Amino acid sequence: MRARQPRLSPQPWPWPGPRVLIEHADAEATADVVAALRGGGFAVAVCRGPEHDSRCPLAVEDGCAAAEGADVVVSWLGLTTAAARESLAALRRRLPATPLLVVANAGEAAWWPKLVENAVVLEGRPSPEQVVSSVRSLREEAREGA
Amino acid sequence: MRNPFRSEAAAFRFLLLAAAALAVLTAAAAAGGADTVAVAAVLLSTAVVFYALRGRHGRELAMAPAHVGPPNERRLLVLAQEPVSDELLPELRDAADRVLVVSAPSAGRLERWASDDDDARERARARVNATVAGLRALDADASGVVGDHDPVQALEDALRTFGGDAIAVSAPPGRAGARLVTRIRERYALPVTRLDG
C-alpha cells in the first residue's frame, strides 16, 4: 500500500516582502534561483505542487496563504500535466491581480493561450538572472499600474 | 477544524469514518444495550476530539527570507541543540562572514506547562555561550541567542532579524536529531548542514 502523502497546507509568510512564490516540482533544482532572488531582495517560498492524488489548495476551497501573500508567482510546474494546468488555472482565477511568470517547455504555451494570457512566459531553462529580471519587471509594472 | 469536504477524497474519507462510527455504535447496541452504546459513544467522541485537536499536519512550503546585509556578506545560522565540537569551529568560521548561534531550550511539554524549564534554558544558554566564545577565539564575527522552545520557530525568529544564507545544525543523536534536521530542511529553502562530532 502506498504511503499516504500529506496534503499541501501552505503556511502564511513569516517575513515581510517583497515575496516570490515559486512552483516547481523539484525543489532542489531551484536552489540557484532561490539564492538569486534572495540576493535581489525577495523573500522566497517554494511549492512542489500537488503530489499523487492531492490537489492544489487553490483548486479546492482551502486557499493558499503563500500564494495570497506573494507579490509575484513563478509557475514552473509546466503545462504538460492536468494537475499543473489545474493549479495554474486556479491561480489565475483566484488571484487575477498577482503578477505571473510562467516557465514552460518550448512551444507549450501556444497550446494553452488562456492559461498564459497576461503572464510573462519564459521558455526552456531560464537562468537565475533571467528569472530575477523578469520578476523585477513584473513587480515594477504592477506597482506602476496600482 | 477544517471543512471535511474540502476535496472529493476528503469527503469520501469522512463518509467511511462516519460509516465506521455507526457500525461501532450498532455493534455496541447489539452487544449490550444502552450502557454499552453510551460507553462506545464516549470513546468515539474522545477519539474525535483528540484527532481534531492533534490536527493533521499538512505539507508546508520551504521558505527563505530576503538576504540581509551587504550583497557579498555571507551569514550563517548555527542551531546548537547539542554542544558544538571545538573541531568544527574553524570550519564554521570559514563558512561565513557573520555567525549567529541559536539554541532552543529542549524542555518537555510538561516542564514547559509547569513553567519549570529553567534548567533547559540554562543548558541552551551554556551551549550558545560556549559556541560563541569558541568562534570569537578564532576571530569570527559571532553572536548568540536563546530562542523559542521549538527549534524550527527559533530559527524563523532569527532569520527575521539576522537573515541567514545557510543553516548548520548540531542535532541530538538518533531519530530525534534526524527528525529535527528533516523538519528544518523541509521548512527552509536554504542549504542545511548537519554538524557531526
Interface residues (C-beta under 8 A of the other chain):
Chain A: Q5 P6 R7 L8 S9 P10 Q11 W13 P14 W15 P18 L21 A27 T30 A31 V34 A35 R38 G39 G40 G41 F42 A43 V44 A45 V46 C47 D53 S54 R55 V60 E61 D62 A66
Chain B: R2 N3 R6 S7 A9 R56 H57 G58 R59 E60 L61 A62 M63 A64 P65 A66 H67 P71 E156 L159 R160 D165 A189 P191
